[in-house]
Amino acid sequence: KRRVQLAMPAAALLVVATAAILPTGYFGPLSSRVRGLFLKHTRTGNPLVDSVAEHQPGSTMMYRQYLQNVYPLVPCGFALSLLRLTDANTFLLLYGAIAYFFASKMARLVILLGPPASAFGGVALGFGFDFLIVDALL
């Protein structure tokens, strides 16, 4: 309750400050590269940049190549994280979804998938270790 009491005036102050600064032209328009991440048909306008392979959308083959051994474990770890929603798993799910969104837009952003993919692989391996070894010993 205390957080809400503190967050509401801060949010209101932020809205008022943004509304005051916006007409001055302080915030410029988004660049075409940034717009290209969110809008499907936006291009930079430079044919050389648009044709570069790293600016093309990511593909399943690319994910398999870069994520290698952890690639088949990611869906299992993702599903297990969905089944046990904690603060940590919620963060991991959001991190993975956001990283996947950007990696699917531009090939060079596949590197963003490394940390969440390894974490999801660790969740899957940890569950397997608990299920097969720890439960068998008890």
C-alpha positions in Angstrom: 0.0 0.0 0.0 2.9 2.3 0.8 4.4 1.7 -2.6 1.2 2.8 -4.3 1.1 5.9 -2.2 4.6 6.8 -3.3 4.3 5.7 -6.9 1.2 7.6 -7.8 2.6 11.1 -7.1 5.9 10.1 -8.8 3.9 9.0 -11.9 1.8 12.1 -11.9 5.0 14.3 -11.7 6.5 12.3 -14.5 3.5 12.9 -16.7 3.4 16.6 -15.9 7.1 17.0 -16.6 6.8 15.1 -19.9 3.8 17.2 -21.0 5.8 20.3 -20.2 8.9 19.3 -22.1 7.2 17.6 -25.1 6.2 20.8 -26.9 9.7 22.2 -26.8 11.0 19.5 -29.2 13.3 18.0 -26.6 12.2 14.5 -27.6 13.0 13.9 -31.3 11.3 11.3 -33.5 12.4 7.7 -33.3 15.0 6.8 -35.8 14.1 4.5 -38.7 16.2 1.7 -37.2 14.3 1.8 -33.9 10.9 2.0 -35.8 12.1 -1.0 -37.8 12.1 -3.1 -34.6 8.5 -2.4 -33.9 6.9 -1.9 -37.3 6.9 -4.7 -39.8 7.6 -2.8 -43.1 9.8 0.1 -41.9 13.2 0.2 -43.5 16.1 2.5 -43.0 15.9 3.9 -46.5 19.5 2.9 -47.2 19.5 -0.1 -49.6 23.0 -1.1 -48.4 21.9 -1.3 -44.7 18.6 -3.0 -45.6 20.3 -5.7 -47.5 22.9 -6.6 -44.8 22.2 -10.1 -43.5 22.5 -9.2 -39.8 19.5 -6.8 -40.2 17.3 -9.5 -41.5 14.8 -11.3 -39.1 16.1 -14.2 -37.0 15.3 -17.8 -38.0 14.9 -21.1 -36.3 18.1 -22.4 -37.9 20.0 -19.4 -36.5 18.6 -20.0 -33.0 19.7 -23.7 -33.3 23.1 -22.7 -34.5 23.8 -20.1 -31.8 22.1 -21.8 -28.8 23.5 -25.3 -29.8 23.1 -27.8 -26.9 20.7 -25.7 -24.8 18.3 -25.2 -27.7 16.1 -28.3 -27.1 16.0 -27.6 -23.3 14.6 -24.1 -23.7 10.9 -25.1 -24.3 11.0 -27.5 -21.3 12.5 -24.8 -19.0 10.0 -22.2 -20.3 7.1 -24.6 -19.6 8.4 -25.5 -16.1 8.8 -21.8 -15.3 5.2 -21.2 -16.4 4.0 -24.0 -14.1 5.8 -22.5 -11.0 5.2 -18.8 -11.1 7.4 -17.0 -8.6 9.0 -13.6 -8.8 12.2 -15.1 -10.3 10.3 -17.2 -12.8 8.2 -14.2 -13.8 11.3 -12.1 -14.4 12.8 -15.0 -16.4 9.7 -15.4 -18.5 9.5 -11.7 -19.3 13.3 -11.5 -20.1 13.0 -14.5 -22.4 9.9 -13.1 -24.2 11.4 -9.7 -24.7 14.7 -11.1 -25.8 12.9 -13.4 -28.3 10.9 -10.5 -29.6 14.0 -8.5 -30.5 15.9 -11.6 -31.7 13.1 -12.4 -34.1 13.3 -8.9 -35.6 17.0 -8.7 -36.3 19.6 -11.5 -36.7 22.4 -9.7 -34.8 20.1 -9.5 -31.7 20.1 -13.3 -31.3 22.9 -12.8 -28.8 20.2 -11.4 -26.4 18.8 -14.9 -26.2 21.9 -16.4 -24.6 21.2 -15.6 -21.0 17.5 -16.5 -20.9 18.1 -19.6 -22.9 20.8 -20.8 -20.6 18.6 -20.0 -17.6 15.7 -22.0 -19.1 18.1 -24.8 -19.8 19.2 -24.7 -16.2 15.6 -24.8 -15.0 15.0 -27.9 -17.1 18.2 -29.6 -16.0 17.6 -28.7 -12.4 14.1 -30.2 -12.5 15.4 -33.3 -14.1 18.1 -33.6 -11.5 15.5 -33.1 -8.7 13.1 -35.6 -10.2 15.5 -38.4 -11.2 18.2 -38.2 -8.5 17.0 -36.4 -5.4 13.5 -38.0 -5.4 15.0 -41.4 -6.1 17.3 -41.1 -3.0 14.5 -40.1 -0.7 
